[in-house]
Amino acid sequence: MVGLSDAADFGTIYENKRVLITGGSGFIGSALSEFLLKLGAEVVVYDVFNSFYPGKRKNIEDIESNSKFTLIQGDILNYSNLCCAMKGINLVFHLAAQPGVRYSLLNPVETNSVNTSGTLNVLATALKYRVDRVVNISSSSVYGDQTKLPMKESGQLSPISPYGISKLTAEQYCNFYHTTFGLNVVTLRYFTVYGPRQRPDMAISKFVKKILEQKTITIYGDGLQTRDFTYITDILNGTVSSGIIEDIEGQVFNLGSGKSVSIKTLCNILCSILSDFNITYDDKKEGDVSHTLADISKAMKYLHYSPKTTLKEGLLRYIDWYKQKCYYKK
């Protein structure tokens, strides 16, 4: 299990619910799969395995023998396969996506296809098989490069990357299916999530790996850019709440820590935990925003969301896991 000791108490609400998690073997999806199995749900993971995320299959190896767990290898772009997976499902957590702002700049067509058309397939099949609710996972990237902080759900949406545009379009399809067909959809906008199993291309993962290997880390930009880093367990609590709380149909919620730190501050914390290391600076990458900070008041009110993990606590947990597992160390 991955650090679920501070998970909220959901009682028996999920017991014997049949839950489909698209992208359920990824970083967040695999942790959510574990969490829901612990709560007594029947979990069906629908996912593909490719070279973008090496080692992903290892994320679910500890739960594949669970009698309430089923893995279906399938692409959300394959409508007929998705229909087969959707039969008998009560609740969908839709996490499958082509992630990566920088990746999307090089591969905009692929990103749009997976994130937009794939979401449309999920919504269409969920409606066809009368699923009780779809929880759509979106991203803070839909806000773009905002100067007015914190970012509120009702604020301006101006994505500056194909990834952000694709996630916003997916949100619009969710709203369309809710208002037009009455599909029960809830959307969550995740801010920068970190923790055990996070993808190797993410900043904290790259930084920790290089520091432990005594290599120089690279910061793109001046290091004064800020991020709302949110620990995986806090994200899980908000996500699982969104699947069961009544009277939130059609709503959008930010899930973040409600705090932000600069990349330089992040490096200082890593230095205090590990050791001194060298930093080089390079040009800011196209598509990267300057600041993110979530207004989480709506989630706190309606989802009873209450993030508790400080950045240093989360980093300590991640580093401890990394030293034990070293999934991605070559």
Helices and strands as residue ranges (DSSP letters): E 18-22, H 27-38, E 42-47, G 56-60, E 69-73, H 79-86, E 91-94, H 101-106, H 108-112, I 113-117, H 118-128, E 133-139, G 140-143, H 162-181, E 185-190, E 193-194, H 203-212, E 217-220, E 226-227, E 230-231, H 232-242, E 252-255, E 261-262, H 263-273, E 279-282, H 297-302, H 311-325
